[in-house]
Amino acid sequence: MTNVITASGYTTPEGLLNLSLKVGVNNAEVAVVVQIQSRPPASRPDPNGWPEGYFERCAGSMPELTRPPQGDFEERPALG
């Protein structure tokens, strides 16, 4: 039986990668092949939690979306 499992993870500051994978085979000897592929660093969220460049990427993505006129608001007496 050959089974391919794709996983990703983060290395420790020492360069170790710890994996725990459910392979679906109980009490059996298995062979494991590990292939390391570097990924570009993920962008960090800004102080408000939004991904870096989020608004620049979505600005103008729905140009047909416009807000219709809201009309005049009602004048109310001042409080106090």
Secondary structure as GFF3:
##gff-version 3
##sequence-region A 1 80
A	DSSP	alpha_helix	54	58	.	.	.	ID=ss1
###
